[in-house]
Amino acid sequence: MSRNRWLPNQHGAWAMLAVPFLAGTFLGHPRWAHLPLLAAWLLGYLAAYHAQQWLRLNRLSRNPKAPRRHVRPAVCFGAGAALFGLPPAVPHPWLLIAAACAAPFVLVNFLYAYANRERALWNGLAAVIPACGMLLVTLRLGGGSWSAGLAPMLACLLYFAGTVPYVKTMIRERDSRAYYGGSVGYHGVAVVPTALLTPWLAAPFAVYLLRAAVLPGRGLKVGVVGALEILCSLALLGTVLAAF
């Protein structure tokens, strides 16, 4: 099986998985326990992705080999997630409670996969919530308090929730005026609560609003869109670490 079949072609997901995790880690005190937790987090995402593809294709495909090719990655990545997740969970059993809190949102993703509607707006938003919630987990693992993580978590949530409709206006819904209006409207509104969290966030969220208003319809290639989102995600991470 080629590497492309093991690793999903969802480049935007990696920023969403990494930025809140890293923000919480460095807002607290980085510990060795963060390393196996990061491995478990990423491997868990890969296992869930392949399990969802198996579920979707097992229902839709007439070719039995299509869903079967996702079984081995799902099992291997799932075993790896359990292997790396166990060491930090033993001294910190509350991590299991955090995982249980994420389970309903993961279930939503499975239901959308079963319905073959993975690109649905609400499916993307459901994935954003546990990803941003990891900021609280890694901050607490590093000795920080839950309350100290609420504002930076909300900043991440407001940004990554906005990327869901924005990216659609750049690719799959590039001709939809409804998506464009919703994306621009969301980003315009998001500037206010983020600025209230800390004035530091006003500048990057003003830039996010500008890119949501100006870039759709300009025919940018998918790779360029992805590169710009990586830069925007790094700007968010830097601002969060500087502000909080």
Secondary structure, 3 states (H helix, E strand, C coil): CCHHHHCCCCHHHHHHHHHHHHHHHHHCCCCCCHHHHHHHHHHHHHHHHHHHHHHHHHHHCCCCHHHHCCHHHHHHHHHHHHHHHHHHHCCCCHHHHHHHHHHHHHHHHHHHHHCCCCCCHHHHHHHHHHHHHHHHHHHHHCCCCHHHHHHHHHHHHHHHHHHHHHHHHHCCCCCCHHHHHHHHHHHHHHHHHHHHHCHHHHHHHHHHHHHHHHCCCCCCCHHHHHHHHHHHHHHHHHHHHHHC
